[in-house]
Amino acid sequence: MEQHALSINGITLHVRTLGDSQAPAVLLLHGWPDSGRCWAKVAPLLADRYRVIIPDLRGFGESDAPADLESYRMPVLLGDIAGLIEWTGGSPAFVVGHDFGGALTWQVATWLGDQVSRAMVLAAPH
C-alpha cells in the first residue's frame, strides 16, 4: 500500500492507494469518527480490479483538520472528493461510502454525477 500527502482543495489529505494505477478508480470513504484505516481488510480484495483510493477525510486520521466550521460544509467536502477524482486522472470513479462517508457519497453522486461511474452506500440513509 502506498501513502500520499496530497494538497487538495486548500488542505493536505492523507491518502492510501493500492492496485494498478491504470485500473478504474474506486474511492472508499470512511464513516464517523474513523479514518481510511477502516477499509484495511476490504481494500486488498478490490485491488486486483481497481485502483483503490482510501482518503482520510478532512478532519480525520492524518488529514488536515481546519478549525473553522465553514471548512466542513458540504460544498467544501465535495471539492475534496472532486480533487481526489481529478488526481486519479479524471475518469469517473466508483465511490463507496460507509456511515458519514455514505452520506457524502449520496451528495457526490448527486452533484458530481459526471465524475462518478457507480456509487455504493453502506449503513447510511439517503
C-alpha positions in Angstrom: 0.0 0.0 0.0 1.3 3.4 -0.9 0.7 6.5 1.2 0.4 10.1 -0.2 0.0 13.5 1.3 -2.0 15.4 -1.3 -2.6 19.1 -1.5 -6.3 19.2 -2.5 -8.8 22.0 -2.1 -6.6 24.1 0.2 -5.6 21.3 2.7 -3.5 18.2 2.9 -5.3 14.9 2.6 -3.7 11.7 3.6 -4.5 9.0 1.0 -3.6 5.4 0.8 -3.6 3.6 -2.6 -3.2 0.1 -3.9 -3.8 -1.7 -7.1 -2.8 -1.0 -10.7 -2.6 2.8 -11.3 -4.1 2.3 -14.8 -7.2 0.4 -13.5 -10.5 2.1 -12.8 -10.6 4.0 -9.6 -12.7 3.1 -6.6 -12.8 5.7 -3.7 -13.5 4.2 -0.3 -15.0 6.9 2.1 -15.0 6.1 5.8 -17.5 6.9 8.4 -17.6 9.0 11.6 -15.4 9.1 13.7 -13.0 6.9 11.8 -10.3 7.1 9.2 -9.4 5.3 6.0 -7.8 2.5 8.0 -11.3 1.1 8.5 -11.1 -0.3 4.9 -7.9 -2.2 5.6 -9.5 -5.7 5.2 -11.7 -4.7 2.2 -9.2 -2.8 0.1 -6.9 -5.7 -0.8 -10.0 -7.7 -2.1 -10.6 -4.9 -4.6 -7.0 -4.3 -5.7 -7.0 -6.9 -8.4 -9.7 -5.0 -10.4 -9.4 -1.4 -9.2 -7.0 1.4 -8.3 -8.2 1.6 -4.7 -8.1 5.2 -3.3 -8.6 5.5 0.5 -8.5 9.0 1.9 -8.7 10.1 5.5 -11.4 12.7 5.0 -10.7 16.3 6.2 -10.7 16.4 10.0 -9.9 12.7 10.4 -6.9 10.5 10.6 -3.7 12.0 9.2 -5.5 14.6 7.0 -5.6 18.3 8.0 -8.3 19.4 10.4 -9.2 23.0 9.9 -10.6 24.7 13.0 -13.4 26.7 11.3 -16.9 25.3 10.7 -17.0 26.6 7.1 -14.3 24.1 6.2 -16.7 21.3 6.8 -19.7 22.5 4.7 -20.9 20.1 2.0 -19.7 22.1 -1.0 -16.2 22.1 0.6 -16.3 18.3 1.2 -17.5 17.8 -2.4 -14.5 19.8 -3.5 -12.2 17.4 -1.7 -13.7 14.4 -3.5 -13.7 16.2 -6.9 -10.0 16.9 -6.3 -9.3 13.3 -5.5 -11.1 12.1 -8.6 -9.1 14.6 -10.6 -5.9 13.4 -9.0 -6.7 9.8 -10.2 -6.8 11.0 -13.8 -10.2 12.5 -14.0 -12.1 9.4 -15.3 -15.3 8.7 -13.5 -14.7 6.8 -10.2 -16.7 4.1 -8.4 -17.4 5.8 -5.0 -18.2 3.6 -1.9 -19.1 5.2 1.4 -19.8 3.9 4.9 -21.8 5.9 7.5 -20.9 9.6 7.1 -18.9 8.6 4.0 -22.1 7.1 2.7 -23.9 10.4 3.3 -21.1 12.1 1.4 -21.4 9.5 -1.4 -25.0 10.4 -1.9 -24.0 14.0 -2.4 -21.1 13.1 -4.6 -23.4 11.1 -6.9 -26.0 13.9 -6.9 -23.7 16.9 -7.5 -20.7 15.3 -9.2 -22.5 12.7 -11.2 -20.4 13.1 -14.3 -17.4 12.2 -12.2 -19.0 9.0 -10.8 -19.3 5.7 -12.6 -21.1 4.0 -9.8 -21.9 4.7 -6.1 -22.5 2.3 -3.2 -23.6 3.4 0.2 -23.3 1.2 3.3 -25.1 2.0 6.6 -26.3 5.5 5.7 -29.8 6.6 4.7 -30.2 9.0 1.7 
